[in-house]
Amino acid sequence: MGVAVDETKDAARRTRLANERTYLAWWRTGLTAIAVSIGLGRIVPGVTNVTKWPYEAVGAAYGLLGVAFMVLAHVRMRVVEAAVDRGEFARLDARWSLLLLVVGGGLGLASVALVIFSP
């Protein structure tokens, strides 16, 4: 005879564990953006003969994006936890998604421009 499992508690437990993994994934993304910030803003201008300020500006923006990912990770984790407590589902706010798309896309285009147009 098996142990009785409360499906609702088990689903909430699985959702909380998934939320924790997602939180850590947001953090990894933030840390990656910060690593790109250091590489683009400090290392590239330090080892090449280029005008530094465009690289520093785009690198700093990647750093800010990384911090934004970490802030969003915390906000999102709290929103999902509260929704699980209420037995609801919490969608990602479309404004956050659009903001990340615009900023990330802009930084991607700026990076491509630096690669193409720098000596």
Protein Blocks (a to p, Z undefined) as FASTA:
>chain_A
ZZdddfklmmmmmmmmmmmmmmmmmmmmmmmmmmmmmmmmmmmmmmpccdfklmmmmmmm
mmmmmmmmmmmmmmmmmmmmmmmmnopacdddfklmmmmmmmmmmmmmmmmmmmmmpZZ
